[in-house]
Amino acid sequence: MMKIAVPSRGEKGLRDRVADTFSRAPAFTIVTIQDDEISDVKVVKNKAAEMSQGAGPVAARTLKENGVNVLLSSDIGPGATNILETIGIAIGGASQDEKVKETVDRYLAQLEV
């Protein structure tokens, strides 16, 4: 089982669009993958979205608390990158404005190669 998080603009799950940043994204869409298929989707509000400073560690902790293994994001600062790597969350790319489902599907297709 794998849990993939995608910073998203709202609470539409797989139909939502990728947010333009990681730390201050309004929400994270967390997709559970089991047997190479999506088995569950949940949306978690990002507690760090409104923070003026220190958003990276709070956002990273939110992912860890939700059992996330992989983050797919378009823009991650160096501080957040270090924290994510330290807590064992792998980082992959995403294109802002792309739909969350398209991002997840592209990542899964890369794993099958």
Backbone as numpy.savetxt, mean C-alpha at the origin, in Angstrom:
# Nx Ny Nz CAx CAy CAz Cx Cy Cz
0.08 -17.02 1.90 -0.76 -15.83 1.90 0.12 -14.58 1.90
-0.32 -13.59 1.15 0.40 -12.33 1.07 -0.60 -11.20 1.21
-0.18 -10.13 1.90 -1.02 -8.94 2.01 -0.30 -7.78 1.34
-0.98 -7.18 0.38 -0.43 -6.06 -0.39 -1.20 -4.80 -0.03
-0.48 -3.72 0.28 -1.11 -2.44 0.56 -0.84 -1.48 -0.59
-1.88 -0.73 -0.96 -1.74 0.32 -1.97 -2.32 1.61 -1.39
-1.49 2.67 -1.31 -2.03 3.96 -0.86 -3.12 4.40 -1.83
-4.29 4.72 -1.31 -5.40 5.05 -2.19 -6.06 6.37 -1.81
-6.79 6.90 -2.77 -7.39 8.23 -2.59 -8.63 8.23 -1.71
-9.26 7.08 -1.57 -10.49 7.03 -0.79 -10.78 5.63 -0.31
-12.06 5.30 -0.27 -12.48 4.03 0.33 -13.22 3.15 -0.67
-12.84 3.21 -1.94 -13.52 2.42 -2.97 -12.86 1.07 -3.22
-11.85 0.72 -2.43 -11.21 -0.58 -2.57 -10.49 -0.74 -3.90
-10.73 -1.84 -4.59 -10.05 -2.15 -5.84 -10.36 -1.15 -6.95
-11.50 -0.48 -6.87 -11.88 0.49 -7.91 -11.27 1.86 -7.67
-10.66 2.06 -6.51 -10.09 3.37 -6.19 -8.82 3.63 -7.00
-8.36 4.84 -6.94 -7.14 5.24 -7.65 -5.98 5.31 -6.66
-4.77 5.02 -7.17 -3.55 5.09 -6.37 -3.30 6.55 -5.98
-3.03 6.78 -4.71 -2.73 8.13 -4.22 -1.35 8.56 -4.71
-1.12 9.86 -4.69 0.15 10.37 -5.22 1.30 10.30 -4.22
1.04 9.88 -3.00 2.10 9.76 -2.01 1.77 8.63 -1.03
2.78 8.11 -0.36 2.56 7.03 0.60 2.13 7.56 1.97
2.99 8.35 2.58 2.80 8.73 3.98 1.51 9.47 4.27
1.08 10.30 3.35 -0.12 11.12 3.59 -1.30 10.74 2.71
-1.29 9.53 2.19 -2.45 9.03 1.43 -3.66 9.00 2.36
-4.84 9.30 1.85 -6.03 9.26 2.71 -6.32 7.88 3.30
-5.99 6.83 2.54 -6.30 5.46 2.99 -5.33 4.47 2.37
-5.37 3.26 2.88 -4.64 2.14 2.28 -5.64 1.05 1.94
-5.57 0.59 0.70 -6.36 -0.57 0.32 -5.46 -1.78 0.53
-5.90 -2.69 1.39 -5.10 -3.87 1.72 -5.76 -5.09 1.07
-4.99 -5.73 0.19 -5.48 -6.84 -0.61 -4.79 -8.12 -0.15
-5.58 -9.11 0.24 -5.04 -10.41 0.65 -5.03 -11.33 -0.56
-3.86 -11.94 -0.80 -3.69 -12.86 -1.92 -3.52 -14.27 -1.35
-4.34 -15.18 -1.83 -4.22 -16.58 -1.42 -4.37 -17.45 -2.66
-3.46 -18.38 -2.85 -3.46 -19.24 -4.03 -3.48 -18.42 -5.32
-2.65 -17.37 -5.35 -2.49 -16.49 -6.51 -3.75 -15.72 -6.89
-4.71 -15.62 -5.99 -5.93 -14.88 -6.27 -6.28 -13.96 -5.12
-7.01 -12.89 -5.43 -7.48 -11.96 -4.40 -8.56 -12.67 -3.58
-8.31 -12.78 -2.27 -9.28 -13.45 -1.41 -10.00 -12.47 -0.47
-9.42 -11.28 -0.27 -10.04 -10.31 0.63 -9.52 -8.92 0.31
-10.37 -7.92 0.50 -9.98 -6.53 0.31 -10.55 -5.73 1.47
-9.70 -4.92 2.09 -10.21 -4.02 3.12 -9.52 -2.67 2.98
-10.22 -1.63 3.38 -9.68 -0.28 3.31 -9.48 0.23 4.73
-8.28 0.75 4.99 -7.92 1.25 6.31 -7.59 2.73 6.18
-8.20 3.56 7.00 -7.86 4.98 6.97 -6.43 5.17 7.45
-5.73 6.10 6.82 -4.36 6.40 7.19 -4.35 7.47 8.28
-3.95 7.09 9.49 -3.93 8.01 10.61 -2.92 9.15 10.40
-1.96 8.94 9.50 -0.91 9.94 9.27 -1.28 10.94 8.18
-2.44 10.80 7.55 -2.80 11.63 6.40 -2.75 13.12 6.68
-3.11 13.53 7.88 -3.17 14.96 8.21 -1.96 15.46 9.00
-0.99 14.60 9.24 0.16 14.99 10.06 1.09 15.91 9.27
1.61 16.94 9.95 2.55 17.84 9.28 3.97 17.27 9.32
4.28 16.49 10.35 5.60 15.86 10.46 5.43 14.45 11.00
6.40 13.59 10.67 6.42 12.24 11.23 5.39 11.30 10.65
4.89 11.60 9.45 3.84 10.77 8.86 4.36 9.39 8.44
5.59 9.31 7.97 6.15 8.05 7.48 6.10 6.92 8.50
6.63 7.15 9.72 6.60 6.08 10.73 5.19 5.65 11.12
4.26 6.60 11.20 2.88 6.27 11.57 2.23 5.44 10.47
2.42 5.84 9.22 1.85 5.10 8.09 2.45 3.69 8.02
3.75 3.58 8.22 4.41 2.27 8.19 3.88 1.37 9.30
3.67 1.94 10.49 3.15 1.16 11.61 1.74 0.65 11.30
0.93 1.48 10.64 -0.42 1.06 10.25 -0.36 -0.18 9.37
0.57 -0.19 8.41 0.70 -1.35 7.53 1.14 -2.58 8.32
2.13 -2.41 9.19 2.63 -3.53 9.98 1.52 -4.11 10.86
0.73 -3.23 11.49 -0.37 -3.68 12.35 -1.42 -4.48 11.58
-1.49 -4.25 10.27 -2.46 -4.95 9.43 -1.85 -6.14 8.69
-0.63 -6.53 9.07 -0.01 -7.74 8.52 0.45 -7.63 7.08
0.72 -6.40 6.61 1.11 -6.18 5.22 2.54 -6.68 4.97
2.73 -7.37 3.83 4.05 -7.85 3.41 4.66 -6.99 2.31
3.80 -6.38 1.48 4.26 -5.64 0.30 3.50 -4.33 0.20
4.23 -3.26 -0.10 3.63 -1.95 -0.38 3.88 -1.60 -1.83
2.82 -1.25 -2.55 2.95 -0.77 -3.93 2.56 0.70 -3.92
3.54 1.57 -4.19 3.30 3.01 -4.08 4.07 3.78 -5.14
3.56 4.97 -5.46 4.22 5.79 -6.48 5.31 6.67 -5.89
5.16 7.14 -4.67 6.13 8.07 -4.10 6.33 7.77 -2.62
7.54 7.35 -2.28 7.88 7.04 -0.89 9.17 7.78 -0.56
9.16 8.56 0.50 10.35 9.29 0.90 11.41 8.36 1.45
12.66 8.85 1.54 13.76 8.00 2.03 13.58 7.54 3.47
13.03 8.37 4.32 12.82 7.97 5.72 11.82 6.84 5.82
10.71 6.96 5.10 9.69 5.91 5.11 10.23 4.63 4.49
11.03 4.77 3.44 11.63 3.60 2.79 12.48 2.82 3.79
13.31 3.53 4.55 14.16 2.88 5.55 13.34 2.16 6.60
12.30 2.79 7.08 11.44 2.18 8.10 10.77 0.92 7.56
10.21 1.03 6.35 9.53 -0.12 5.75 10.47 -1.30 5.57
11.68 -1.02 5.10 12.67 -2.09 4.93 13.04 -2.71 6.28
13.18 -1.87 7.30 13.55 -2.35 8.63 12.49 -3.27 9.22
11.21 -2.96 8.98 10.14 -3.78 9.55 9.71 -4.91 8.61
10.44 -5.08 7.50 10.23 -6.24 6.64 9.12 -6.13 5.62
8.77 -4.91 5.23 7.76 -4.73 4.20 8.46 -4.43 2.88
8.25 -5.30 1.89 8.86 -5.11 0.57 8.15 -3.95 -0.15
8.88 -3.29 -1.04 8.35 -2.12 -1.74 8.36 -2.37 -3.24
7.22 -2.10 -3.86 7.10 -2.20 -5.32 6.50 -0.91 -5.85
6.55 -0.74 -7.14 6.09 0.49 -7.76 4.60 0.50 -8.07
4.09 1.71 -8.24 2.71 1.93 -8.67 2.67 3.26 -9.41
1.71 3.40 -10.28 1.53 4.66 -11.00 0.35 5.40 -10.41
0.59 6.66 -9.99 -0.53 7.41 -9.42 -1.64 7.55 -10.44
-2.85 7.54 -9.98 -4.08 7.60 -10.76 -4.47 6.27 -11.39
-3.58 5.29 -11.36 -3.94 3.96 -11.84 -4.93 3.35 -10.83
-5.81 2.49 -11.29 -6.72 1.83 -10.36 -5.95 0.83 -9.50
-6.37 0.69 -8.26 -5.72 -0.21 -7.32 -5.67 -1.63 -7.89
-6.76 -2.10 -8.46 -6.79 -3.47 -9.00 -5.76 -3.64 -10.11
-5.60 -2.65 -10.98 -4.60 -2.73 -12.05 -3.19 -2.83 -11.47
-2.93 -2.06 -10.42 -1.62 -2.08 -9.76 -1.34 -3.46 -9.18
-2.30 -4.01 -8.46 -2.13 -5.33 -7.84 -1.97 -6.41 -8.91
-2.80 -6.36 -9.94 -2.71 -7.36 -11.02 -1.34 -7.32 -11.70
-0.82 -6.12 -11.94 0.49 -5.99 -12.59 1.58 -6.57 -11.70
1.51 -6.32 -10.41 2.50 -6.86 -9.48 2.45 -8.39 -9.47
1.25 -8.95 -9.40 1.11 -10.40 -9.37 1.61 -11.03 -10.66
1.38 -10.38 -11.79 1.85 -10.89 -13.07 3.39 -10.94 -13.11
4.04 -9.95 -12.49 5.51 -9.93 -12.43 6.04 -11.11 -11.61
5.30 -11.49 -10.58 5.73 -12.60 -9.73 5.68 -13.93 -10.48
4.78 -14.05 -11.44 4.60 -15.30 -12.16 5.65 -15.53 -13.22
6.41 -14.50 -13.58 7.41 -14.62 -14.66 8.57 -15.50 -14.22
